[in-house]
């Protein structure tokens, strides 16, 4: 049935994500729950739920957006020392991660289930509420350097289900359609190749699935065919974000094909 979903803190939008230090603008714009946000489920309660779930063969995934929440959840996972199970333990969002905790994901075998498109929509709140700490928002490069998986999602229906703006944002570290915006956490940008891998293969690997997420012999032929425009160097984030499928194949059978794709195939 998948993971057990738990919530350790609030969100950036509601200014309730749990932080190690107070929100930068707490004096003029009081956050929800207090200057450092709020914890929804403390370590003791999290540990109880996760331990009981593990005893039933169910792995936990815990919503944690602020750096205090992320640290708490990592501490709980480390203390549980769970054996390898059918799914990897995951932290959902992992939006603000203190540098001291960035290498812990890989070391503990905890996947960082991230939605980089939030760098686009949350940029004003990051700058106002997190200040310089915002440079550690979605620290994709550091997480990868620490050996972690970073399965990408879109956070639909909060955000649109279209994956390409998030992929473009992970590469550009800003709104793909606003070239004049200052990137957030430029040092944590990743390559387009790695971003596509994070959207395709990392989710499969976090679920220990070996036959999806890549184009290799023996894998399921579930794939999309896209135009090359967004993949040409130098990468144009706007063109990449506008990528649309020309065709979709499910188990090797064409489930959708645009008129342009059909015309191209018929002309060969």
Secondary structure, 3 states (H helix, E strand, C coil): CCCEEEECECCCCCCCCCCCCCCCCCCCCCCCCCCCCCECCCHHHHHHHHHHHHHCCCCEEEEECCHHHHHHHHHHHHHHCCCCCCCCCEEEECCECCHHHHCHHHHHCCEEEECCCHHHHCHHHHHHHHHHHHHHECCHHHHHHCCCCCCECCCCCCCCCCCHHHHHHHHHCCCCCCCCCCCCCHHHCCCHHHHHHHHHHHHHHHCCCCCCCCCCCCCCCCEEEECCHHHCCCCCHHHHHCCCEEEEEECCEEEEECHHHHHHHHCC
